[in-house]
Amino acid sequence: MNSKIHHSFRRNKIKIQDAKVLITGASSGIGKAIALEFANKGAILAITSRPINLLRKVVEEIRNTFSSIPSPLPKPLTFISLKTNVR
């Protein structure tokens, strides 16, 4: 990586503590890992995923592990089927 670019990234660190962050797919995998990392850094989270039961488990894990931040706001992700008439 170009040293000028690398130096620029290091200088412009983003403050995560108290930042409001929306994470999709937070019930498992990369989404869950990102949610846990942002919680560890002190972010205020809103998390979504399709399986609400798994999402609630992530909320409990974050609540139990990171008690100093507000509990995440869990929202189930739903899809609406839109029918269009093609003639």
Buried (B, 14 or more C-beta within 10 A) or exposed (E): EEEEEEEEEEEEEEEBEEEEBEBBBBBBEEBBEBBBEBBEBBBBBBBBBEEBEBBEBBBEBBBEEBEEBEBBEBBEBEEEEEEEEEE
